[in-house]
Amino acid sequence: MRLLLLLVVLLAGAGLYLYFFPETGRQLKDALPGQDFSKKTARIYKWRNEQGEWQLTDTPPPAGVDYERSDYHEDINVLPVPPGIQN
């Protein structure tokens, strides 16, 4: 019981500290490895090079080359819904 009370007090203290010093919370969030809390959109360009091979890049092709542009959103499922599953 004492351990639970100690845990609650420590969590409340940490919460109050982060409430009164929000810059510390931002610094902690930035220091986390590999954590990106924002949603991203990737823009992809699809085009054929001079040899007729498909190219997929994140930069537009050279001037005068026909291309398709697609935007992929991190928070959207790109897989089709399996048959038999209803929304």
Secondary structure, 3 states (H helix, E strand, C coil): CHHHHHHHHHHHHHHHHHHHCHHHHHHHHHHCCCCCCCCCEEEEEEEECCCCCEEEECCCCCCCCCEEEEEEECCCCCCCCCCCCCC
